Amino acid sequence: MAMWNDFSHTFLVIFTSLLPVTNPPGAALMVLGIVPEATTAQRSRVARAVAFNSLVMLAASIGIGAYVLSFFGISIPVLRLAGGLVIAVTGWRLLQAPAQGEHGSLAGAAQQEARDDAEASLDSLLFYPFTLPLTVGPGSIAVAIAVGTSSPAQGPEAVHIAAAACALLALCALIYLCMRYAGRLQSLLGRTGTQVVLRLLAFVILCIGVQIGWLGLSELLAQQAAR
C-alpha cells in the first residue's frame, strides 16, 4: 500500500506539474500554424519526433538537470526567474501578434524564420522550433529540474523512478495525440475559433510565465532576507 501511495504521489506530482507548462493542445496548434499544409503522413512524423524529443529532454532535465546547473553555478530560483521571463515575453508577443499575420507561436522569431525559408525541410524543424521551445520550453525545463531535485534525501527509489517514467510516457503520449490530430481540432474550430483559442492560450502562457518568474524572484528575495 505504501509503495502504491509513493507511486501515485510521484506520478501525479510530475504529470500535473509538467502538463500546464508543456500545454500539448496549445503547442499542437502552434506547430499547425507553422505547417498548415502538412499532409497526414507528415503530421504523424512530426508527432512522433516531437513526442520522442520531448521525452528525452524532460527525462534528462529531471535526471541530470540539477547537476548541469550546479556545474555552471546556476540556482533553481534564477532558472525559474529567467524561464518565467522568457515565457511571459513570448506569451505577450503572441497576444500582440496580428490576427492575419502570425498565427501565434511561442517561438517568435523562429517561426518567422521558418516561414520565410521556403526551402527548409520539415525534418530540420522537428527539434527547433517544434520541440524547443514550442513544446518543451524554459518553463518546462525549470519545472522538470525542480521536480527532480525534490526527491527524498536518501535518493530516489525504484518506485519513484518507475512513477517518473510512467508520468513522462503519459505526458508524451498526450503530446503525440495532440500533434497528430491538431488538424481535426482546427477544422472543428474554424479560422476564427482557432484564433480565439490561440489568444486565450497566449494569455494563459503569459500568466504561467509571470507565476514561474514570481516564484523564482520570491525565492531569491527570501534567500537575501535570510542572510
PyRosetta script that sets phi, psi and omega in degrees:
from pyrosetta import init, pose_from_sequence

init()
pose = pose_from_sequence("MAMWNDFSHTFLVIFTSLLPVTNPPGAALMVLGIVPEATTAQRSRVARAVAFNSLVMLAASIGIGAYVLSFFGISIPVLRLAGGLVIAVTGWRLLQAPAQGEHGSLAGAAQQEARDDAEASLDSLLFYPFTLPLTVGPGSIAVAIAVGTSSPAQGPEAVHIAAAACALLALCALIYLCMRYAGRLQSLLGRTGTQVVLRLLAFVILCIGVQIGWLGLSELLAQQAAR")
pose.set_psi(1, -44.2)
pose.set_omega(1, 179.2)
pose.set_phi(2, -63.1)
pose.set_psi(2, -38.1)
pose.set_omega(2, 179.0)
pose.set_phi(3, -64.6)
pose.set_psi(3, -41.8)
pose.set_omega(3, 178.9)
pose.set_phi(4, -65.0)
pose.set_psi(4, -39.1)
pose.set_omega(4, 178.2)
pose.set_phi(5, -62.8)
pose.set_psi(5, -42.6)
pose.set_omega(5, 177.3)
pose.set_phi(6, -62.8)
pose.set_psi(6, -42.6)
pose.set_omega(6, -179.7)
pose.set_phi(7, -62.6)
pose.set_psi(7, -50.8)
pose.set_omega(7, -177.1)
pose.set_phi(8, -65.2)
pose.set_psi(8, -38.1)
pose.set_omega(8, 179.4)
pose.set_phi(9, -64.5)
pose.set_psi(9, -48.0)
pose.set_omega(9, -179.9)
pose.set_phi(10, -63.3)
pose.set_psi(10, -42.6)
pose.set_omega(10, 179.5)
pose.set_phi(11, -59.6)
pose.set_psi(11, -49.6)
pose.set_omega(11, -176.4)
pose.set_phi(12, -66.6)
pose.set_psi(12, -39.4)
pose.set_omega(12, 179.9)
pose.set_phi(13, -61.7)
pose.set_psi(13, -47.8)
pose.set_omega(13, -177.9)
pose.set_phi(14, -69.0)
pose.set_psi(14, -46.5)
pose.set_omega(14, -176.0)
pose.set_phi(15, -65.2)
pose.set_psi(15, -48.6)
pose.set_omega(15, -177.1)
pose.set_phi(16, -72.2)
pose.set_psi(16, -25.1)
pose.set_omega(16, 177.1)
pose.set_phi(17, -73.6)
pose.set_psi(17, -38.5)
pose.set_omega(17, -175.2)
pose.set_phi(18, -88.3)
pose.set_psi(18, -25.1)
pose.set_omega(18, -175.8)
pose.set_phi(19, -59.5)
pose.set_psi(19, -48.3)
pose.set_omega(19, -177.6)
pose.set_phi(20, -65.4)
pose.set_psi(20, -35.2)
pose.set_omega(20, -175.9)
pose.set_phi(21, -83.2)
pose.set_psi(21, -28.3)
pose.set_omega(21, 173.7)
pose.set_phi(22, -77.4)
pose.set_psi(22, -36.5)
pose.set_omega(22, 174.2)
pose.set_phi(23, 49.8)
pose.set_psi(23, 65.6)
pose.set_omega(23, -175.8)
pose.set_phi(24, -53.8)
pose.set_psi(24, -44.1)
pose.set_omega(24, 179.0)
pose.set_phi(25, -62.6)
pose.set_psi(25, -42.6)
pose.set_omega(25, 179.8)
pose.set_phi(26, -65.4)
pose.set_psi(26, -43.5)
pose.set_omega(26, 178.7)
pose.set_phi(27, -62.0)
pose.set_psi(27, -38.1)
pose.set_omega(27, 179.6)
pose.set_phi(28, -63.9)
pose.set_psi(28, -41.2)
pose.set_omega(28, 178.4)
pose.set_phi(29, -67.4)
pose.set_psi(29, -35.1)
pose.set_omega(29, 177.5)
pose.set_phi(30, -64.4)
pose.set_psi(30, -45.8)
pose.set_omega(30, 178.2)
pose.set_phi(31, -61.9)
pose.set_psi(31, -41.4)
pose.set_omega(31, 179.1)
pose.set_phi(32, -62.1)
pose.set_psi(32, -33.7)
pose.set_omega(32, 177.9)
pose.set_phi(33, -66.5)
pose.set_psi(33, -27.4)
pose.set_omega(33, 179.1)
pose.set_phi(34, -79.9)
pose.set_psi(34, -40.1)
pose.set_omega(34, -178.2)
pose.set_phi(35, -124.1)
pose.set_psi(35, 67.2)
pose.set_omega(35, -176.2)
pose.set_phi(36, -66.9)
pose.set_psi(36, -22.2)
pose.set_omega(36, -177.1)
pose.set_phi(37, -97.4)
pose.set_psi(37, 12.2)
pose.set_omega(37, -178.9)
pose.set_phi(38, -63.8)
pose.set_psi(38, 143.1)
pose.set_omega(38, 179.0)
pose.set_phi(39, -78.1)
pose.set_psi(39, 171.4)
pose.set_omega(39, 178.4)
pose.set_phi(40, -61.0)
pose.set_psi(40, -41.0)
pose.set_omega(40, 178.9)
pose.set_phi(41, -64.9)
pose.set_psi(41, -39.8)
pose.set_omega(41, 179.1)
pose.set_phi(42, -66.6)
pose.set_psi(42, -40.5)
pose.set_omega(42, 178.3)
pose.set_phi(43, -64.8)
pose.set_psi(43, -36.9)
pose.set_omega(43, 177.6)
pose.set_phi(44, -64.7)
pose.set_psi(44, -41.2)
pose.set_omega(44, 179.1)
pose.set_phi(45, -66.9)
pose.set_psi(45, -40.7)
pose.set_omega(45, 177.6)
pose.set_phi(46, -62.4)
pose.set_psi(46, -44.2)
pose.set_omega(46, -178.4)
pose.set_phi(47, -61.6)
pose.set_psi(47, -44.3)
pose.set_omega(47, 179.7)
pose.set_phi(48, -64.0)
pose.set_psi(48, -45.3)
pose.set_omega(48, -176.8)
pose.set_phi(49, -66.9)
pose.set_psi(49, -44.5)
pose.set_omega(49, -178.6)
pose.set_phi(50, -66.1)
pose.set_psi(50, -40.8)
pose.set_omega(50, 178.7)
pose.set_phi(51, -63.4)
pose.set_psi(51, -42.7)
pose.set_omega(51, 179.8)
pose.set_phi(52, -67.1)
pose.set_psi(52, -46.0)
pose.set_omega(52, 179.4)
pose.set_phi(53, -61.0)
pose.set_psi(53, -39.5)
pose.set_omega(53, 179.2)
pose.set_phi(54, -64.9)
pose.set_psi(54, -40.8)
pose.set_omega(54, 178.2)
pose.set_phi(55, -60.5)
pose.set_psi(55, -45.4)
pose.set_omega(55, -178.9)
pose.set_phi(56, -64.9)
pose.set_psi(56, -44.8)
pose.set_omega(56, -177.1)
pose.set_phi(57, -66.3)
pose.set_psi(57, -43.0)
pose.set_omega(57, -179.2)
pose.set_phi(58, -69.0)
pose.set_psi(58, -40.4)
pose.set_omega(58, 178.2)
pose.set_phi(59, -63.6)
pose.set_psi(59, -41.6)
pose.set_omega(59, 178.4)
pose.set_phi(60, -65.5)
pose.set_psi(60, -38.4)
pose.set_omega(60, -180.0)
pose.set_phi(61, -65.0)
pose.set_psi(61, -41.8)
pose.set_omega(61, 179.4)
pose.set_phi(62, -69.8)
pose.set_psi(62, -41.0)
pose.set_omega(62, -173.5)
pose.set_phi(63, -79.0)
pose.set_psi(63, -47.2)
pose.set_omega(63, -173.3)
pose.set_phi(64, -126.1)
pose.set_psi(64, 2.7)
pose.set_omega(64, -177.0)
pose.set_phi(65, -58.5)
pose.set_psi(65, -41.5)
pose.set_omega(65, -178.8)
pose.set_phi(66, -63.5)
pose.set_psi(66, -36.1)
pose.set_omega(66, 179.9)
pose.set_phi(67, -69.3)
pose.set_psi(67, -36.6)
pose.set_omega(67, 177.7)
pose.set_phi(68, -65.3)
pose.set_psi(68, -43.9)
pose.set_omega(68, 178.1)
pose.set_phi(69, -62.0)
pose.set_psi(69, -41.3)
pose.set_omega(69, 179.4)
pose.set_phi(70, -62.6)
pose.set_psi(70, -37.7)
pose.set_omega(70, 179.9)
pose.set_phi(71, -62.6)
pose.set_psi(71, -38.9)
pose.set_omega(71, -179.5)
pose.set_phi(72, -91.7)
pose.set_psi(72, 0.2)
pose.set_omega(72, 177.7)
pose.set_phi(73, 73.6)
pose.set_psi(73, 29.2)
pose.set_omega(73, -179.3)
pose.set_phi(74, -103.8)
pose.set_psi(74, 129.4)
pose.set_omega(74, -179.8)
pose.set_phi(75, -89.8)
pose.set_psi(75, 160.9)
pose.set_omega(75, 178.0)
pose.set_phi(76, -60.9)
pose.set_psi(76, -44.5)
pose.set_omega(76, 178.0)
pose.set_phi(77, -58.5)
pose.set_psi(77, -40.3)
pose.set_omega(77, 178.9)
pose.set_phi(78, -64.8)
pose.set_psi(78, -42.5)
pose.set_omega(78, 178.0)
pose.set_phi(79, -61.7)
pose.set_psi(79, -42.3)
pose.set_omega(79, 178.7)
pose.set_phi(80, -63.7)
pose.set_psi(80, -42.7)
pose.set_omega(80, 179.9)
pose.set_phi(81, -63.4)
pose.set_psi(81, -46.9)
pose.set_omega(81, -180.0)
pose.set_phi(82, -65.1)
pose.set_psi(82, -45.2)
pose.set_omega(82, 179.0)
pose.set_phi(83, -63.6)
pose.set_psi(83, -40.0)
pose.set_omega(83, 178.0)
pose.set_phi(84, -62.4)
pose.set_psi(84, -40.4)
pose.set_omega(84, 178.7)
pose.set_phi(85, -63.8)
pose.set_psi(85, -42.5)
pose.set_omega(85, 179.9)
pose.set_phi(86, -62.5)
pose.set_psi(86, -45.3)
pose.set_omega(86, -178.7)
pose.set_phi(87, -65.6)
pose.set_psi(87, -42.7)
pose.set_omega(87, -179.6)
pose.set_phi(88, -63.1)
pose.set_psi(88, -42.1)
pose.set_omega(88, -179.7)
pose.set_phi(89, -64.9)
pose.set_psi(89, -45.0)
pose.set_omega(89, -179.6)
pose.set_phi(90, -67.8)
pose.set_psi(90, -36.4)
pose.set_omega(90, 175.0)
pose.set_phi(91, -63.2)
pose.set_psi(91, -40.4)
pose.set_omega(91, 178.1)
pose.set_phi(92, -65.0)
pose.set_psi(92, -41.4)
pose.set_omega(92, 178.1)
pose.set_phi(93, -62.6)
pose.set_psi(93, -37.9)
pose.set_omega(93, 178.9)
pose.set_phi(94, -67.8)
pose.set_psi(94, -37.7)
pose.set_omega(94, 177.3)
pose.set_phi(95, -63.9)
pose.set_psi(95, -35.1)
pose.set_omega(95, -176.4)
pose.set_phi(96, -89.9)
pose.set_psi(96, -4.3)
pose.set_omega(96, -177.0)
pose.set_phi(97, -67.4)
pose.set_psi(97, 140.5)
pose.set_omega(97, 177.7)
pose.set_phi(98, -60.2)
pose.set_psi(98, 141.3)
pose.set_omega(98, -176.8)
pose.set_phi(99, -63.2)
pose.set_psi(99, -34.7)
pose.set_omega(99, -177.7)
pose.set_phi(100, -100.4)
pose.set_psi(100, -3.8)
pose.set_omega(100, 179.9)
pose.set_phi(101, -91.8)
pose.set_psi(101, -95.2)
pose.set_omega(101, 174.7)
pose.set_phi(102, -75.7)
pose.set_psi(102, 141.4)
pose.set_omega(102, 174.9)
pose.set_phi(103, -84.2)
pose.set_psi(103, -3.2)
pose.set_omega(103, 179.5)
pose.set_phi(104, 104.8)
pose.set_psi(104, 133.8)
pose.set_omega(104, 179.2)
pose.set_phi(105, -163.1)
pose.set_psi(105, 147.4)
pose.set_omega(105, 172.7)
pose.set_phi(106, -82.7)
pose.set_psi(106, -5.4)
pose.set_omega(106, -176.5)
pose.set_phi(107, -97.6)
pose.set_psi(107, -4.6)
pose.set_omega(107, 175.4)
pose.set_phi(108, 46.5)
pose.set_psi(108, -107.1)
pose.set_omega(108, -176.8)
pose.set_phi(109, -62.2)
pose.set_psi(109, -32.1)
pose.set_omega(109, -179.8)
pose.set_phi(110, -63.7)
pose.set_psi(110, -39.4)
pose.set_omega(110, 178.9)
pose.set_phi(111, -65.9)
pose.set_psi(111, -44.1)
pose.set_omega(111, -179.2)
pose.set_phi(112, -61.3)
pose.set_psi(112, -41.6)
pose.set_omega(112, 178.5)
pose.set_phi(113, -62.7)
pose.set_psi(113, -41.0)
pose.set_omega(113, -179.3)
pose.set_phi(114, -64.5)
pose.set_psi(114, -36.8)
pose.set_omega(114, -179.5)
pose.set_phi(115, -74.4)
pose.set_psi(115, -37.6)
pose.set_omega(115, -177.6)
pose.set_phi(116, -68.9)
pose.set_psi(116, -32.0)
pose.set_omega(116, -178.0)
pose.set_phi(117, -89.9)
pose.set_psi(117, 91.5)
pose.set_omega(117, -176.0)
pose.set_phi(118, -69.1)
pose.set_psi(118, -19.1)
pose.set_omega(118, -177.5)
pose.set_phi(119, -88.2)
pose.set_psi(119, -6.6)
pose.set_omega(119, -178.2)
pose.set_phi(120, -65.9)
pose.set_psi(120, 132.2)
pose.set_omega(120, 179.0)
pose.set_phi(121, -80.7)
pose.set_psi(121, 157.2)
pose.set_omega(121, -179.9)
pose.set_phi(122, -62.1)
pose.set_psi(122, -36.8)
pose.set_omega(122, -178.0)
pose.set_phi(123, -62.5)
pose.set_psi(123, -31.5)
pose.set_omega(123, -178.6)
pose.set_phi(124, -72.6)
pose.set_psi(124, -12.2)
pose.set_omega(124, -178.6)
pose.set_phi(125, -101.5)
pose.set_psi(125, -3.1)
pose.set_omega(125, -171.8)
pose.set_phi(126, -64.9)
pose.set_psi(126, -39.5)
pose.set_omega(126, 178.4)
pose.set_phi(127, -87.3)
pose.set_psi(127, -52.9)
pose.set_omega(127, 178.2)
pose.set_phi(128, -123.3)
pose.set_psi(128, 119.7)
pose.set_omega(128, 12.3)
pose.set_phi(129, -103.4)
pose.set_psi(129, 3.5)
pose.set_omega(129, -172.6)
pose.set_phi(130, -62.6)
pose.set_psi(130, -44.9)
pose.set_omega(130, 179.4)
pose.set_phi(131, -85.2)
pose.set_psi(131, -54.4)
pose.set_omega(131, 179.2)
pose.set_phi(132, -118.0)
pose.set_psi(132, 117.5)
pose.set_omega(132, 10.1)
pose.set_phi(133, -106.8)
pose.set_psi(133, 8.2)
pose.set_omega(133, -174.2)
pose.set_phi(134, -62.9)
pose.set_psi(134, -42.5)
pose.set_omega(134, -176.6)
pose.set_phi(135, -101.0)
pose.set_psi(135, -55.3)
pose.set_omega(135, 177.8)
pose.set_phi(136, -109.2)
pose.set_psi(136, 98.2)
pose.set_omega(136, -178.8)
pose.set_phi(137, -102.1)
pose.set_psi(137, -169.1)
pose.set_omega(137, -179.9)
pose.set_phi(138, -58.9)
pose.set_psi(138, -37.8)
pose.set_omega(138, 179.6)
pose.set_phi(139, -63.5)
pose.set_psi(139, -43.6)
pose.set_omega(139, 179.1)
pose.set_phi(140, -63.2)
pose.set_psi(140, -42.1)
pose.set_omega(140, -179.9)
pose.set_phi(141, -65.8)
pose.set_psi(141, -42.2)
pose.set_omega(141, 179.5)
pose.set_phi(142, -62.9)
pose.set_psi(142, -43.6)
pose.set_omega(142, 179.7)
pose.set_phi(143, -65.0)
pose.set_psi(143, -42.3)
pose.set_omega(143, -179.5)
pose.set_phi(144, -62.6)
pose.set_psi(144, -41.9)
pose.set_omega(144, 179.1)
pose.set_phi(145, -66.1)
pose.set_psi(145, -42.0)
pose.set_omega(145, 179.7)
pose.set_phi(146, -62.5)
pose.set_psi(146, -40.3)
pose.set_omega(146, 177.6)
pose.set_phi(147, -64.4)
pose.set_psi(147, -40.4)
pose.set_omega(147, -179.5)
pose.set_phi(148, -65.4)
pose.set_psi(148, -30.2)
pose.set_omega(148, -179.4)
pose.set_phi(149, -84.9)
pose.set_psi(149, -3.5)
pose.set_omega(149, -178.8)
pose.set_phi(150, -96.1)
pose.set_psi(150, 14.5)
pose.set_omega(150, 178.9)
pose.set_phi(151, -68.9)
pose.set_psi(151, 162.0)
pose.set_omega(151, -179.1)
pose.set_phi(152, -56.8)
pose.set_psi(152, 155.2)
pose.set_omega(152, -176.2)
pose.set_phi(153, -60.6)
pose.set_psi(153, -32.2)
pose.set_omega(153, -179.7)
pose.set_phi(154, -80.4)
pose.set_psi(154, 1.2)
pose.set_omega(154, 179.1)
pose.set_phi(155, 98.9)
pose.set_psi(155, 156.0)
pose.set_omega(155, -178.7)
pose.set_phi(156, -67.1)
pose.set_psi(156, 140.9)
pose.set_omega(156, 176.8)
pose.set_phi(157, -95.2)
pose.set_psi(157, 174.9)
pose.set_omega(157, -177.6)
pose.set_phi(158, -59.3)
pose.set_psi(158, -37.5)
pose.set_omega(158, -178.6)
pose.set_phi(159, -66.3)
pose.set_psi(159, -34.4)
pose.set_omega(159, 178.3)
pose.set_phi(160, -69.9)
pose.set_psi(160, -40.1)
pose.set_omega(160, 178.7)
pose.set_phi(161, -65.0)
pose.set_psi(161, -42.3)
pose.set_omega(161, 178.6)
pose.set_phi(162, -63.7)
pose.set_psi(162, -42.1)
pose.set_omega(162, 179.7)
pose.set_phi(163, -65.2)
pose.set_psi(163, -40.6)
pose.set_omega(163, 178.4)
pose.set_phi(164, -63.8)
pose.set_psi(164, -42.1)
pose.set_omega(164, 178.7)
pose.set_phi(165, -62.9)
pose.set_psi(165, -43.5)
pose.set_omega(165, 179.6)
pose.set_phi(166, -65.2)
pose.set_psi(166, -39.5)
pose.set_omega(166, 179.7)
pose.set_phi(167, -64.5)
pose.set_psi(167, -43.1)
pose.set_omega(167, 179.5)
pose.set_phi(168, -67.6)
pose.set_psi(168, -39.2)
pose.set_omega(168, 177.9)
pose.set_phi(169, -64.2)
pose.set_psi(169, -41.2)
pose.set_omega(169, 178.6)
pose.set_phi(170, -64.5)
pose.set_psi(170, -42.3)
pose.set_omega(170, 179.8)
pose.set_phi(171, -64.9)
pose.set_psi(171, -43.6)
pose.set_omega(171, -179.0)
pose.set_phi(172, -71.3)
pose.set_psi(172, -29.5)
pose.set_omega(172, 172.8)
pose.set_phi(173, -64.5)
pose.set_psi(173, -38.6)
pose.set_omega(173, 176.7)
pose.set_phi(174, -66.8)
pose.set_psi(174, -39.1)
pose.set_omega(174, 175.9)
pose.set_phi(175, -59.8)
pose.set_psi(175, -44.8)
pose.set_omega(175, 179.7)
pose.set_phi(176, -60.0)
pose.set_psi(176, -47.7)
pose.set_omega(176, -177.4)
pose.set_phi(177, -62.4)
pose.set_psi(177, -41.8)
pose.set_omega(177, 180.0)
pose.set_phi(178, -66.7)
pose.set_psi(178, -42.8)
pose.set_omega(178, 178.2)
pose.set_phi(179, -65.2)
pose.set_psi(179, -41.2)
pose.set_omega(179, -175.2)
pose.set_phi(180, -67.6)
pose.set_psi(180, -37.8)
pose.set_omega(180, -173.6)
pose.set_phi(181, -113.6)
pose.set_psi(181, 23.6)
pose.set_omega(181, 178.9)
pose.set_phi(182, -63.9)
pose.set_psi(182, -32.1)
pose.set_omega(182, 179.4)
pose.set_phi(183, -60.9)
pose.set_psi(183, -37.5)
pose.set_omega(183, 178.4)
pose.set_phi(184, -67.1)
pose.set_psi(184, -39.1)
pose.set_omega(184, 178.5)
pose.set_phi(185, -64.4)
pose.set_psi(185, -41.2)
pose.set_omega(185, 179.4)
pose.set_phi(186, -64.7)
pose.set_psi(186, -40.5)
pose.set_omega(186, 179.9)
pose.set_phi(187, -66.4)
pose.set_psi(187, -32.5)
pose.set_omega(187, 177.7)
pose.set_phi(188, -72.5)
pose.set_psi(188, -38.5)
pose.set_omega(188, -177.7)
pose.set_phi(189, -78.0)
pose.set_psi(189, -31.9)
pose.set_omega(189, -173.7)
pose.set_phi(190, 79.2)
pose.set_psi(190, 171.6)
pose.set_omega(190, -177.0)
pose.set_phi(191, -63.4)
pose.set_psi(191, -45.8)
pose.set_omega(191, -179.1)
pose.set_phi(192, -66.0)
pose.set_psi(192, -44.7)
pose.set_omega(192, 179.5)
pose.set_phi(193, -62.0)
pose.set_psi(193, -38.4)
pose.set_omega(193, 178.0)
pose.set_phi(194, -63.9)
pose.set_psi(194, -41.6)
pose.set_omega(194, 178.5)
pose.set_phi(195, -63.2)
pose.set_psi(195, -40.5)
pose.set_omega(195, 179.1)
pose.set_phi(196, -62.8)
pose.set_psi(196, -45.6)
pose.set_omega(196, -179.9)
pose.set_phi(197, -63.0)
pose.set_psi(197, -41.1)
pose.set_omega(197, 179.9)
pose.set_phi(198, -63.2)
pose.set_psi(198, -38.6)
pose.set_omega(198, 178.6)
pose.set_phi(199, -66.3)
pose.set_psi(199, -42.4)
pose.set_omega(199, 178.8)
pose.set_phi(200, -63.7)
pose.set_psi(200, -42.2)
pose.set_omega(200, 177.6)
pose.set_phi(201, -63.6)
pose.set_psi(201, -37.1)
pose.set_omega(201, 178.4)
pose.set_phi(202, -62.2)
pose.set_psi(202, -41.4)
pose.set_omega(202, 179.1)
pose.set_phi(203, -65.6)
pose.set_psi(203, -41.4)
pose.set_omega(203, 177.7)
pose.set_phi(204, -62.4)
pose.set_psi(204, -41.9)
pose.set_omega(204, 179.4)
pose.set_phi(205, -63.3)
pose.set_psi(205, -40.8)
pose.set_omega(205, 176.4)
pose.set_phi(206, -59.8)
pose.set_psi(206, -44.6)
pose.set_omega(206, 179.4)
pose.set_phi(207, -64.6)
pose.set_psi(207, -40.1)
pose.set_omega(207, 178.1)
pose.set_phi(208, -62.8)
pose.set_psi(208, -42.5)
pose.set_omega(208, 178.8)
pose.set_phi(209, -61.5)
pose.set_psi(209, -44.0)
pose.set_omega(209, 178.4)
pose.set_phi(210, -63.1)
pose.set_psi(210, -41.3)
pose.set_omega(210, -179.3)
pose.set_phi(211, -63.4)
pose.set_psi(211, -46.7)
pose.set_omega(211, 179.8)
pose.set_phi(212, -63.9)
pose.set_psi(212, -43.7)
pose.set_omega(212, 179.2)
pose.set_phi(213, -63.5)
pose.set_psi(213, -41.2)
pose.set_omega(213, 179.0)
pose.set_phi(214, -65.9)
pose.set_psi(214, -37.2)
pose.set_omega(214, 177.5)
pose.set_phi(215, -61.6)
pose.set_psi(215, -44.9)
pose.set_omega(215, 178.0)
pose.set_phi(216, -64.4)
pose.set_psi(216, -42.7)
pose.set_omega(216, 179.5)
pose.set_phi(217, -64.3)
pose.set_psi(217, -41.2)
pose.set_omega(217, 179.4)
pose.set_phi(218, -61.3)
pose.set_psi(218, -40.7)
pose.set_omega(218, 179.3)
pose.set_phi(219, -67.0)
pose.set_psi(219, -38.6)
pose.set_omega(219, 178.3)
pose.set_phi(220, -66.0)
pose.set_psi(220, -42.0)
pose.set_omega(220, 178.1)
pose.set_phi(221, -64.6)
pose.set_psi(221, -39.2)
pose.set_omega(221, 178.3)
pose.set_phi(222, -64.8)
pose.set_psi(222, -38.4)
pose.set_omega(222, 178.0)
pose.set_phi(223, -66.1)
pose.set_psi(223, -39.1)
pose.set_omega(223, 178.1)
pose.set_phi(224, -66.9)
pose.set_psi(224, -39.4)
pose.set_omega(224, -179.5)
pose.set_phi(225, -68.1)
pose.set_psi(225, -28.8)
pose.set_omega(225, -178.6)
pose.set_phi(226, -77.4)
pose.set_psi(226, -14.5)
pose.set_omega(226, -177.8)
pose.set_phi(227, -80.8)
pose.dump_pdb("model.pdb")
